[in-house]
Amino acid sequence: MVTKLKVHNGFKNLNECRKFLRSMPYAALEVLKTCGPLTTMGIMIFRILILFLALMVTNSIAFSDQQTYIVHMDQTKIKASNQDSTKPWYESIIDFISESSMQEDDEEDILAPQLLYTYETSMFGFAVHLSKKHLKYLNQVDGFLSAIPDELSTLHTTYSPHFLGLRNGRSLWSASNLATDVIIGVLDSGIWPEHISFQDSGMSPVPSHWKGVCEKGTKFSSSNCNKKLIGARTYYKGYEKFFGKKINETVDYLSPRDSEGHGTHTASTAAGRVVKNANLFGQARGTASGMRYTSRIAVYKVCWSSGCTNADVLAAMDQAVSDGVDVLSLSLGSIPKPFYSDSIAIASFGATKKGVFVACSAGNSGPFPSTVGNGAPWITTVAASSTDRSFPTKVKLGNGKTFEGSSLYQGKKTNQLPLVYGKSAGAKKEAQYCIGGSLDPKLVHGKIVACERGINGRTEKGEEVKVAGGAGMILLNNEYQGEELFADPHILPATSLGASASKTIRSYSQSVKKPTASISFMGTRFGDPAPVMAAFSSRGPSLVGPDVIKPDVTAPGVNILAAWPSKISPSFLMSDKRKVLFNILSGTSMSCPHVSGIAALLKSFHKDWSPAAIKSALMTTAYTLNNKGAPISDMASDNSPFATPFAFGSGHVNPVNASDPGLVYDISTKDYLNYLCSINYTSSQIALLSRGKFVCSKKTLLQAGNLNYPSFSVLFGRSASNASVTYRRVVTNVGNPQSAYAVKLEQPNGVSVTVEPRKLKFEKVGQKLSYKVTFLSIGGARVAGTSSFGSLVWVSGKYKVRSPMAVTWK
């Protein structure tokens, strides 16, 4: 999920917002028809509406008479039918419902159902385009479990390896570890195969277990693949059905070729080759590489100009697992929903069962609570934070006050120029947002214009200022955007400013007769306090799985430099004719492939580790102090500057320490299914993940908190006093054969925590030992929705196996 142009409510511009709303129910149009900034009350309404829409998507049929459904079937039924392939079985189902509906109405011109995809690996079922009438007959088919309407998901590094402690020739980047073949499957907007980051010089032959292909298409042939980019496929049937029209090949490629830039950027972040002297207009100069730069890349293009449909994403995930990928990286997602109706969660469960590690972006809906997406416990959910590299600017006002901002503009500083804002820039109400046509050239010519963030893109605002004759632009943050500073490649002198500076500039520009300002550009700087949580990064607690802390970890996702298609402008503006090989973007889309690449490193280092063990190593070795020794802070807030586990999960990933974590918390498929039983999912809901093979035990009392997760999330009633819960965990020794661990506790406020036993003694590698943790609520009633945090750490010599604790009063 990328904030390539920070957008209001997740839309690239006003027209895109309105286009989205035209596909929504009338109630949504009435609430959000302005696509404008949200007040505090508006935010509450927006969140309630999003939950309403999620339930509607899950439980109702779309308004149009015919649409795409993702159909889940009971796998045991297909086995009973003695079919060698599922496709004939599904085709016979399609024939049955088509013939039945025609016989009922005696209509020859009724549109027949259309089979789009079959799913056999990561889940079991098919995608089909049909009507409500057809759906009635589908319910009569033996083995039918569920039909979920298709929906649209959205797309949510030179210096990163250095910041993460990765060095050539050492530890995870040693020659022996990098020589092992690991394949990363990237589901995104495609790839620009000619980029230097995807060259294959010196690479060994394609792994023998690889079963994928390189599909031909618009300006893409099989020769575009090589020993680095070993596979490329395209999925568009669901997208075309969702929008009811063919993909416009004048603006996109009906092939794996990337027309957005997003997929090229994420693929190179995970596994791009080493490229020296990478930079953007001279900024961020250095050696670029992916986290595991010798990994093979398999690209699955599922995202197009307006998003990615679940039907296409599921087909790609299903095929990727069958092709033989080791890691799946998905920088995309939609609104949180129950796991049984979350297509990515369902397909990820199947992939994890096959031993494939799945990393997903947490989303860009922060800093508001309970916005985290992709929250299934078998998915590694990645938040976004900064590195210690920045691109500072200085804004100087006429009264002598100065403020630091951020920009990638390369040019001379401005003179001290007149400053205009809002009404002084244009009579239209939208002038404060610098929307197209809102600025009055007579008022802004030769001046610096202050523009509020939101509604349209950041570089788009600069374009509007330039068209109107403005000489520069200052982007203003609101209180929710906090001190988050994006570095953008503006086409005129421009900078972003944090919320506190923005507040001062608003007041100054409206209280002084002749306000002035200047902007100067200071290049690239290293050594800032880092990491700092991005304000845009989606937050917990999870709406659908509050018994597990989400996100899991944070990774670099602010101002990340990575590969870029040469035919796409770095600012995304049609008027911008600049061409670059690397571009700087921000978003959880950027942090996710960091973790995907690191997981590939760990998978090659520990070939026998399960996806859960890899996730455990990433989580228990993550750090919560910045490079200055202070707690990780949050760009979103001045009042409470320190971030919590609901922002960063277990902390910031530390790949070197994760390669030798000491202990891991492993989780089996059965453990995950028991967890679903414990949160009261019905047998039919669980069957969507288990493929109809699992039955909840009636003899064992199951607790959601007993899932063997590397963190603890505890829920108490707000009036609970002296209430207690006890959770069990099992750890596996992967460190020193003979070792003893002692527990160290940081108690959450209002809770007494006890651990039994307090010491764990291991005699060999692979040995498993269990312990219990009891949480006792003390101190009387609490305000509903409040939380406190602590940690549990098992210590043995160099090993510190840390698990965060979050206690929430409901």
C-alpha positions in Angstrom: 0.0 0.0 0.0 1.7 3.1 -1.2 1.3 6.7 -0.4 3.0 7.6 -3.7 0.9 10.8 -3.7 -0.5 11.2 -0.2 -4.2 11.1 -0.9 -7.3 12.0 1.0 -9.1 8.9 2.3 -6.9 6.7 0.1 -7.7 8.2 -3.3 -5.2 9.6 -5.8 -7.3 12.6 -6.6 -10.8 14.0 -6.4 -12.1 12.4 -9.6 -10.9 9.0 -8.4 -12.6 9.5 -5.1 -15.9 10.4 -6.8 -15.5 7.5 -9.2 -15.2 5.1 -6.3 -18.2 6.6 -4.6 -20.3 6.2 -7.7 -19.9 2.4 -7.2 -21.0 2.6 -3.6 -24.5 2.6 -2.1 -26.5 5.8 -2.1 -25.9 6.1 1.7 -22.2 6.2 1.1 -22.7 8.9 -1.5 -24.7 11.0 0.9 -22.1 10.8 3.7 -18.9 11.1 1.5 -20.1 12.9 -1.6 -17.8 15.8 -1.1 -14.7 13.6 -1.0 -13.3 16.4 1.2 -11.5 16.7 4.5 -13.0 14.9 7.4 -13.9 16.6 10.7 -13.6 14.6 14.0 -17.2 13.7 13.7 -16.7 12.9 10.0 -14.0 10.5 10.9 -16.3 8.7 13.3 -19.0 8.5 10.6 -16.4 7.4 8.0 -15.2 4.5 10.3 -18.8 3.4 11.0 -19.6 3.5 7.3 -16.5 1.4 6.5 -17.6 -1.2 9.0 -21.1 -1.1 7.5 -19.7 -1.6 4.0 -17.5 -4.5 5.2 -20.5 -6.3 6.6 -22.5 -5.5 3.5 -19.7 -7.0 1.3 -19.6 -10.1 3.5 -23.3 -10.8 3.8 -25.2 -9.3 0.9 -25.4 -9.5 -2.8 -24.2 -6.6 -4.9 -26.8 -4.2 -6.4 -26.1 -5.2 -10.0 -27.9 -8.3 -11.3 -24.6 -9.9 -12.4 -21.2 -9.8 -10.8 -18.2 -11.9 -9.9 -18.3 -14.3 -6.9 -15.5 -16.2 -5.2 -17.1 -19.6 -4.6 -15.7 -21.9 -1.9 -16.3 -25.6 -2.2 -15.8 -28.6 0.1 -12.7 -30.4 -1.2 -13.9 -33.8 0.1 -16.8 -33.7 -2.4 -14.5 -33.4 -5.4 -12.5 -36.4 -4.1 -15.7 -38.4 -3.8 -16.5 -37.6 -7.4 -13.3 -39.4 -8.6 -12.4 -36.4 -10.9 -8.7 -36.0 -11.8 -9.1 -32.3 -12.3 -11.4 -29.8 -10.7 -12.2 -27.8 -13.8 -14.7 -30.4 -15.4 -16.5 -30.6 -12.0 -16.8 -26.8 -11.9 -17.9 -26.6 -15.5 -20.6 -29.1 -14.8 -21.8 -26.9 -11.9 -21.9 -23.9 -14.3 -23.9 -25.9 -16.8 -26.3 -27.0 -14.1 -27.1 -23.6 -12.8 -27.3 -22.1 -16.3 -29.8 -24.8 -17.5 -31.9 -24.7 -14.3 -32.3 -20.9 -14.6 -33.3 -21.1 -18.2 -35.8 -23.8 -17.7 -37.5 -21.9 -14.9 -38.0 -18.7 -16.9 -37.9 -20.2 -20.4 -35.6 -17.4 -21.5 -33.2 -18.0 -24.3 -31.4 -14.6 -23.9 -30.4 -14.9 -20.2 -26.7 -14.3 -19.7 -24.9 -17.6 -18.9 -22.6 -17.8 -16.0 -18.9 -17.4 -16.9 -16.1 -19.3 -15.1 -13.1 -17.0 -14.6 -10.7 -19.0 -12.5 -10.3 -22.3 -10.6 -8.5 -22.4 -7.3 -6.8 -25.7 -6.2 -3.6 -24.9 -4.2 -4.0 -22.2 -1.6 -7.8 -22.6 -1.4 -10.5 -24.7 -3.1 -13.1 -23.2 -5.3 -13.6 -21.0 -8.3 -14.4 -17.5 -9.5 -17.5 -17.1 -11.5 -19.5 -14.2 -13.0 -23.2 -14.8 -12.5 -26.6 -13.3 -11.5 -28.6 -13.5 -8.2 -30.9 -16.0 -9.9 -27.9 -18.2 -10.7 -26.7 -17.9 -7.1 -29.9 -19.5 -5.9 -29.1 -22.7 -7.9 -25.5 -22.6 -6.8 -26.7 -23.0 -3.2 -28.3 -26.4 -4.2 -25.0 -27.9 -5.4 -23.5 -30.6 -3.1 -20.3 -29.3 -1.6 -21.1 -25.6 -1.9 -19.8 -23.7 1.1 -19.9 -20.0 0.4 -20.1 -17.4 -2.4 -18.3 -14.1 -1.5 -18.8 -11.1 -3.8 -15.6 -10.0 -5.4 -14.2 -6.6 -4.2 -11.5 -4.2 -5.0 -8.2 -4.0 -3.0 -5.8 -1.1 -3.3 -2.0 -0.8 -3.4 -1.2 0.1 0.0 16.3 1.1 -1.3 19.8 2.4 -1.2 20.1 2.9 2.5 17.7 0.3 4.0 20.2 -2.6 4.1 22.7 -0.4 5.9 20.1 0.8 8.4 19.0 -2.8 8.9 22.6 -3.9 9.7 23.1 -5.9 6.5 26.7 -5.9 5.2 28.4 -7.7 2.3 30.3 -10.8 3.3 28.9 -10.9 6.8 26.2 -13.1 8.5 23.0 -13.1 6.4 24.9 -11.6 3.4 27.6 -14.2 3.5 28.4 -15.9 0.2 27.2 -19.3 1.5 23.8 -18.0 2.6 23.2 -15.9 -0.6 24.1 -18.9 -2.8 20.9 -20.8 -1.8 18.0 -20.4 -4.2 14.9 -18.7 -2.7 12.0 -17.5 -4.9 10.0 -14.5 -3.9 6.6 -14.1 -5.5 5.5 -10.5 -5.8 1.8 -9.7 -6.3 1.6 -6.2 -7.5 1.3 -4.0 -10.6 3.9 -5.8 -12.6 7.6 -5.1 -13.4 9.9 -3.2 -15.7 12.1 -6.2 -16.7 14.8 -4.2 -18.5 15.8 -2.4 -15.3 19.4 -2.9 -14.1 18.1 -4.2 -10.7 16.7 -7.3 -12.5 19.8 -8.2 -14.6 21.0 -11.8 -14.1 24.7 -11.6 -14.8 26.6 -14.2 -12.8 23.5 -16.0 -11.5 23.2 -19.8 -11.5 20.6 -21.6 -13.6 16.9 -21.3 -12.6 16.0 -23.7 -9.7 14.9 -27.1 -10.9 11.8 -27.1 -8.7 10.5 -23.9 -10.4 7.3 -24.7 -12.4 6.3 -21.2 -13.4 6.3 -19.5 -16.8 6.9 -16.2 -18.5 3.7 -15.1 -20.2 3.7 -13.1 -23.3 1.6 -9.9 -23.7 1.7 -6.2 -24.6 5.3 -5.2 -25.0 6.4 -8.3 -23.0 7.8 -11.5 -24.3 9.3 -14.7 -22.8 12.8 -13.2 -23.5 12.1 -10.5 -20.8 12.5 -13.2 -18.2 16.0 -14.4 -17.2 17.7 -16.1 -14.3 16.7 -13.3 -12.0 13.2 -12.6 -13.1 12.2 -16.3 -13.6 8.5 -15.9 -13.9 5.8 -13.4 -14.9 2.0 -13.8 -15.2 -0.9 -11.5 -15.6 -4.4 -11.6 -14.0 -7.2 -9.3 -15.2 -10.4 -11.3 -15.7 -11.8 -10.2 -12.3 -10.8 -6.6 -12.9 -12.5 -6.4 -16.3 -15.7 -7.9 -14.9 -15.7 -5.7 -11.9 -15.6 -2.5 -14.0 -17.5 -4.0 -16.9 -15.0 -3.0 -19.6 -11.8 -4.1 -21.2 -8.4 -2.8 -19.9 -7.4 0.3 -21.8 -4.1 -0.7 -23.4 -3.3 2.9 -24.3 -2.7 3.6 -20.6 -1.8 0.1 -19.4 -0.1 -3.0 -20.6 -2.1 -6.2 -20.9 1.0 -8.1 -19.8 3.3 -8.3 -16.7 4.9 -5.0 -17.8 4.4 -2.3 -15.1 2.6 0.9 -16.0 2.3 2.2 -12.4 5.8 1.8 -11.0 4.6 0.3 -7.8 5.4 -3.3 -8.6 8.9 -2.5 -9.9 9.6 -0.5 -6.7 8.5 -3.3 -4.4 10.1 -6.1 -6.3 13.5 -4.4 -6.3 13.1 -3.6 -2.5 12.7 -7.3 -1.8 15.3 -8.8 -4.2 16.8 -6.2 -6.6 20.4 -6.8 -7.6 23.2 -4.6 -6.2 23.4 -1.3 -8.2 26.1 1.2 -7.4 25.6 5.0 -7.5 21.8 4.8 -7.3 20.1 8.1 -6.7 17.2 10.4 -7.5 18.4 13.7 -8.9 21.6 13.3 -6.8 19.7 12.7 -3.6 20.1 9.5 -1.5 23.1 8.5 -3.5 24.6 5.1 -2.7 24.5 1.4 -3.5 21.0 0.0 -4.0 20.0 -3.6 -3.4 17.1 -5.7 -2.3 17.1 -7.3 1.2 18.1 -10.7 -0.4 19.6 -9.5 -3.6 20.3 -13.0 -5.0 16.8 -14.2 -4.7 14.8 -15.1 -7.8 11.7 -13.0 -8.5 8.4 -14.2 -9.8 5.9 -11.5 -10.7 2.2 -11.8 -10.7 0.5 -8.7 -12.1 -2.9 -8.4 -10.3 -3.2 -4.6 -9.9 -4.3 -2.1 -12.5 -5.0 1.6 -12.7 -8.0 1.4 -10.4 -7.0 -1.4 -8.0 -6.8 -5.1 -7.7 -9.8 -7.5 -7.5 -9.8 -10.4 -5.1 -10.7 -12.9 -7.8 -7.4 -12.0 -9.6 -5.4 -11.9 -6.4 -6.6 -15.3 -5.3 -5.8 -16.8 -8.8 -2.3 -15.4 -8.6 -1.7 -16.7 -5.0 -3.0 -20.1 -6.0 -0.7 -20.3 -9.0 2.3 -18.8 -7.2 2.2 -21.6 -4.6 1.8 -24.2 -7.3 4.7 -22.6 -9.3 7.0 -23.1 -6.3 7.6 -19.7 -4.6 9.0 -19.7 -1.1 7.8 -16.3 0.0 4.8 -14.2 -1.1 4.8 -10.4 -0.8 1.5 -8.5 -1.1 1.6 -4.7 -0.7 -2.1 -4.4 -1.1 -5.3 -4.9 0.9 -8.8 -3.7 1.7 -10.8 -2.9 4.8 -10.6 -5.3 7.7 -13.2 -8.1 7.7 -13.7 -11.5 9.4 -11.1 -14.0 8.2 -13.8 -16.3 6.7 -14.8 -13.6 4.3 -11.3 -12.2 3.8 -10.0 -13.7 0.5 -6.3 -12.8 1.2 -6.6 -14.4 4.6 -8.1 -17.6 3.2 -5.5 -17.9 0.4 -2.7 -17.1 2.8 -3.8 -19.8 5.1 -3.5 -22.3 2.2 -0.1 -20.9 1.2 1.2 -21.1 4.8 0.0 -24.7 5.1 2.3 -25.4 2.1 5.3 -23.8 3.8 5.1 -20.5 2.0 5.9 -17.4 4.1 3.3 -14.6 3.5 4.0 -10.9 4.2 1.4 -8.2 3.8 1.2 -4.5 4.3 -0.7 -3.3 7.3 -2.4 -0.4 5.4 -2.1 3.3 5.1 -5.2 4.3 7.2 -3.3 5.6 10.3 -3.1 7.1 12.7 -6.6 6.2 13.5 -7.0 3.1 15.8 -8.3 -0.3 14.6 -7.5 0.4 11.0 -4.9 -2.4 10.5 -5.6 -4.7 7.7 -4.3 -8.2 6.6 -4.6 -9.2 10.3 -4.9 -12.9 10.1 -2.4 -14.5 12.6 -0.8 -16.7 9.9 0.1 -13.5 7.9 3.1 -11.4 8.9 1.6 -7.9 9.0 4.0 -5.0 8.4 3.8 -1.4 9.6 6.0 1.4 8.3 8.5 3.6 9.9 11.4 5.9 9.0 15.2 5.4 8.6 17.7 8.0 9.8 18.0 9.5 6.3 16.1 12.6 5.5 15.9 15.3 2.8 15.6 18.5 4.9 14.4 22.0 3.8 14.2 25.3 5.6 11.2 27.6 5.5 11.9 31.1 6.8 9.0 33.5 7.4 9.1 37.3 7.3 9.0 37.5 11.1 12.3 35.6 11.3 10.8 32.2 12.4 12.3 29.1 10.7 10.9 25.6 10.3 12.3 22.4 8.9 10.5 20.5 6.2 11.3 17.9 3.5 11.5 17.8 -0.3 13.3 16.2 -3.2 13.2 19.3 -5.3 16.6 20.0 -6.7 17.3 23.7 -7.4 18.2 27.0 -5.9 16.5 28.4 -2.8 13.7 30.9 -3.4 14.0 34.6 -2.5 11.8 36.0 0.3 8.5 36.1 -1.5 4.9 37.0 -0.7 3.0 34.1 1.0 -0.7 33.4 0.2 -3.1 30.9 1.7 -6.8 30.1 1.3 -8.8 33.2 0.3 -5.7 35.2 -0.4 -4.9 32.6 -3.1 -8.3 32.2 -4.7 -12.0 33.0 -4.1 -13.1 29.4 -4.4 -13.5 27.3 -1.2 -11.1 24.7 -2.6 -8.2 27.2 -2.9 -6.7 26.1 0.4 -6.2 22.6 -1.0 -4.9 23.9 -4.4 -7.3 21.8 -6.4 -7.3 22.2 -10.1 -8.8 25.6 -11.2 -9.2 26.9 -7.6 -6.2 29.3 -7.6 -6.5 32.8 -9.0 -3.4 33.6 -11.1 -3.7 37.3 -10.3 -3.4 36.4 -6.6 -0.7 33.8 -6.7 1.6 34.9 -9.5 5.2 35.1 -8.3 4.3 34.1 -4.8 4.6 31.1 -2.5 1.3 29.3 -2.0 0.5 27.4 1.2 -1.6 24.3 0.4 -3.4 21.9 2.8 -2.7 18.2 2.3 -5.6 16.1 1.2 -8.1 15.6 -1.7 -5.6 15.7 -4.5 -2.0 14.5 -4.7 0.9 16.4 -3.2 2.9 16.9 -6.4 -0.4 17.6 -8.2 -0.9 20.6 -5.9 2.5 21.9 -6.9 1.5 21.5 -10.6 -1.6 23.6 -9.9 0.5 26.3 -8.2 2.9 26.3 -11.1 0.2 26.5 -13.7 -1.3 29.5 -11.9 2.0 31.3 -11.9 3.1 30.6 -8.4 6.8 30.6 -7.5 6.7 28.0 -4.8 4.6 25.9 -2.5 4.4 24.9 1.2 2.4 21.7 2.0 0.6 22.0 5.4 -0.1 19.0 7.7 -3.2 18.8 9.9 -3.2 17.5 13.4 -3.9 13.9 12.3 -1.0 13.9 9.9 1.2 15.1 12.7 4.9 15.6 12.1 5.0 13.2 9.1 7.2 14.6 6.3 7.1 13.2 2.8 9.9 13.9 0.4 8.4 14.5 -3.0 10.1 15.2 -6.4 8.2 18.5 -7.0 8.3 20.3 -10.3 8.7 23.7 -8.6 10.3 24.8 -5.3 8.2 23.1 -2.7 8.3 21.5 0.7 6.2 19.7 3.3 5.9 20.8 6.9 4.7 19.1 10.1 1.5 20.0 11.9 3.0 22.4 14.5 4.8 24.5 11.8 1.7 24.4 9.6 -0.4 25.8 12.4 2.0 28.7 12.8 2.0 29.4 9.1 -1.8 29.4 8.9 -1.9 32.0 11.7 1.0 34.1 10.3 -0.4 34.2 6.8 -3.8 35.4 8.0 -2.7 37.8 10.7 0.0 39.8 8.9 -0.7 42.3 6.2 2.2 41.3 3.9 3.4 37.8 4.9 6.5 36.5 3.2 8.4 33.2 3.1 11.4 31.6 1.5 12.4 27.9 1.0 15.9 26.5 0.9 16.9 22.9 0.1 19.6 21.2 2.1 20.2 17.9 0.3 20.5 14.5 2.0 21.1 14.1 5.7 21.9 11.1 7.8 21.8 10.6 11.6 18.2 11.6 12.4 16.5 9.8 15.4 15.1 6.6 13.9 13.0 4.7 13.5 9.9 6.9 13.9 6.5 5.4 13.2 4.8 6.9 10.1 1.5 8.6 10.8 -0.1 6.9 7.8 0.7 3.4 9.1 -2.5 1.6 10.1 -2.9 0.8 13.8 -4.3 -1.8 16.0 -6.0 -3.2 17.9 -7.5 -5.4 15.2 -11.2 -5.2 14.7 -11.6 -8.8 13.7 -8.9 -10.5 15.8 -8.3 -8.5 18.9 -6.8 -11.5 20.7 -3.6 -11.1 18.6 -1.5 -7.9 18.5 -1.4 -6.5 15.0 0.6 -5.3 13.2 3.4 -7.8 13.9 6.5 -5.7 13.2 7.6 -2.4 11.5 10.2 -1.9 8.8 11.5 1.0 6.7 8.6 2.5 4.7 9.2 6.3 4.6 11.1 7.9 1.7 12.4 4.6 0.3 14.5 4.6 -2.9 14.1 1.7 -5.2 13.9 0.8 -8.9 11.5 2.8 -11.2 10.3 2.3 -14.8 12.1 4.7 -17.2 8.8 5.8 -18.9 6.9 6.9 -15.8 7.6 10.3 -14.3 8.8 10.3 -10.7 6.0 12.7 -9.7 3.2 10.8 -11.5 2.4 14.0 -13.4 1.7 13.8 -17.1 3.3 17.2 -17.5 6.5 16.0 -15.9 8.9 14.7 -18.6 11.7 13.8 -16.3 13.0 10.2 -16.5 14.7 8.4 -13.6 16.0 4.9 -12.8 15.1 5.1 -9.1 12.3 6.8 -7.3 11.5 7.6 -3.6 8.1 6.4 -2.3 6.4 6.0 1.1 3.9 3.6 2.4 3.4 0.2 4.1 3.8 -1.0 0.5 7.4 -0.1 0.9 7.9 -1.7 4.3 6.3 -5.0 3.3 8.9 -6.1 0.7 11.6 -5.3 3.2 10.2 -8.1 5.4 9.6 -10.4 2.5 13.2 -10.1 1.5 14.4 -10.6 5.1 12.2 -13.7 5.4 13.9 -15.0 2.3 17.2 -14.5 4.0 16.0 -16.4 7.1 14.5 -19.2 4.9 17.9 -19.8 3.2 19.7 -19.6 6.6 17.2 -22.0 8.3 15.8 -24.3 5.5 13.7 -26.3 8.0 11.9 -23.4 9.7 8.2 -23.1 9.2 6.6 -19.7 8.3 5.5 -19.3 11.9 9.1 -19.9 13.1 10.4 -17.3 10.8 7.7 -14.8 11.9 8.6 -15.6 15.6 12.2 -14.9 15.0 11.4 -11.6 13.4 9.1 -10.6 16.2 11.0 -11.7 19.3 14.3 -10.1 18.1 12.7 -6.8 17.0 13.8 -3.7 18.9 11.7 -0.8 20.5 14.5 1.7 21.1 15.7 4.1 18.4 19.3 4.8 17.4 19.6 7.4 20.2 18.6 4.9 22.9 15.1 6.4 23.4 11.7 4.6 22.8 10.5 4.6 19.2 8.4 7.7 18.7 5.3 8.4 16.5 5.0 11.1 13.8 1.3 11.3 14.5 1.4 12.8 18.0 3.1 15.4 20.1 1.0 14.8 23.2 2.0 11.1 23.4 5.2 11.0 21.4 6.0 7.3 22.1 4.6 4.6 19.8 2.9 1.5 21.2 2.6 -2.1 20.1 -0.6 -1.1 18.3 1.6 0.9 16.0 4.8 -1.2 15.7 3.8 -4.6 16.9 6.8 -6.3 18.5 9.1 -3.5 17.2 11.4 -2.8 14.3 12.8 -5.8 12.5 16.4 -6.7 13.1 17.4 -9.3 10.5 20.9 -10.2 11.9 19.5 -11.0 15.4 16.5 -12.8 13.8 18.8 -15.3 12.2 19.8 -16.5 15.7 16.8 -15.8 18.0 17.5 -18.5 20.6 13.9 -19.6 21.0 10.9 -19.7 18.6 7.2 -19.9 19.0 6.0 -22.4 16.3 2.4 -22.7 15.2 0.8 -25.6 13.3 -2.2 -25.6 11.0 -4.2 -27.3 13.7 -3.3 -24.6 16.2 -4.7 -21.9 13.8 -7.9 -23.9 13.3 -8.3 -24.3 17.0 -7.9 -20.5 17.3 -10.8 -20.1 14.9 -12.8 -22.5 17.0 -12.0 -20.4 20.1 -13.3 -17.2 18.6 -16.6 -19.0 17.8 -16.4 -19.4 14.1 -19.0 -21.9 12.8 -18.0 -25.2 11.2 -19.1 -23.8 7.8 -16.9 -20.7 8.3 -13.9 -22.7 9.4 -14.4 -25.1 6.4 -13.6 -22.2 4.1 -10.0 -22.4 5.4 -9.8 -26.1 6.3 -11.4 -27.3 3.1 -14.1 -29.1 5.1 -11.7 -31.4 6.9 -11.7 -30.0 10.4 -14.1 -30.3 13.3 -13.8 -28.3 16.5 -13.2 -30.3 19.7 -16.2 -30.4 22.1 -14.1 -31.9 24.9 -11.4 -29.2 25.1 -12.0 -25.7 26.4 -10.3 -23.5 23.9 -9.0 -19.9 24.6 -8.0 -17.5 21.8 -5.2 -16.3 24.0 -3.6 -19.8 23.9 -2.6 -19.5 20.3 1.2 -20.0 20.4 1.8 -16.5 19.2 5.0 -14.5 20.0 3.0 -11.7 21.7 0.2 -11.4 24.2 -3.1 -9.6 23.8 -5.4 -9.6 26.8 -9.0 -8.4 26.9 -10.8 -7.5 30.2 -14.2 -6.1 30.8 -14.0 -2.4 31.8 -15.5 -3.1 35.2 -13.4 -6.2 35.8 -11.5 -6.0 39.1 -9.4 -9.0 40.2 -10.4 -10.8 37.0 -7.7 -13.0 35.6 -6.8 -15.1 32.6 -4.0 -17.7 32.1 -2.4 -18.4 28.8 0.0 -21.1 27.8 3.0 -20.9 25.4 5.5 -23.4 24.0 9.0 -22.4 23.0 11.4 -24.4 20.8 15.1 -24.2 21.4 17.0 -23.1 18.2 20.0 -21.6 20.0 22.7 -23.2 22.2 22.0 -26.9 22.9 22.4 -26.6 26.7 20.9 -23.4 27.9 18.9 -21.9 30.7 16.5 -18.9 30.3 15.1 -16.7 33.1 12.1 -14.5 32.6 12.1 -10.7 32.9 8.8 -8.8 33.1 7.8 -5.3 32.4 4.3 -5.1 34.0 1.5 -3.2 32.1 -0.2 -0.6 34.3 -3.2 -1.9 36.1 -2.2 -5.6 35.7 -0.3 -8.0 37.7 1.6 -10.6 35.6 3.0 -13.9 36.9 4.9 -16.6 34.9 5.3 -20.3 35.8 7.9 -21.6 35.7 10.2 -18.6 35.8 13.2 -20.6 34.4 13.4 -22.8 31.4 16.3 -25.3 31.1 17.1 -26.9 27.7 19.3 -29.9 27.0 19.3 -30.0 23.2 18.3 -28.1 20.1 14.7 -28.7 19.0 13.6 -29.3 22.6 10.2 -27.8 23.4 9.2 -26.4 26.9 6.0 -24.8 28.0 5.2 -22.0 30.4 2.0 -20.2 31.6 1.3 -16.5 32.1 -1.4 -15.2 34.4 -2.8 -11.7 34.0 -4.7 -10.2 36.9 -6.6 -7.0 36.5 -6.1 -4.7 39.5 -7.0 -1.1 40.4 -10.8 -1.1 39.8 -12.9 0.0 36.8 -11.3 1.3 33.6 -12.5 3.5 30.8 -13.6 1.3 27.9 -11.1 1.2 25.1 -8.1 2.0 27.2 -5.0 -0.1 26.9 -1.7 -0.6 28.8 1.5 -2.3 27.6 4.4 -4.3 28.9 6.7 -7.1 27.9 7.9 -10.6 28.7 11.5 -11.5 27.9 13.3 -14.8 28.2 17.0 -14.0 28.8 20.0 -16.4 28.4 23.4 -14.8 27.7 23.2 -13.0 24.4 19.6 -14.1 23.8 16.7 -11.8 24.7 13.5 -13.4 23.4 11.0 -10.6 23.8 7.2 -10.7 23.6 5.1 -7.5 23.9 1.9 -7.5 26.1 -1.1 -5.4 25.4 -4.0 -5.3 27.9 -7.2 -3.7 26.7 -10.4 -3.0 28.8 -13.5 -3.4 26.6 
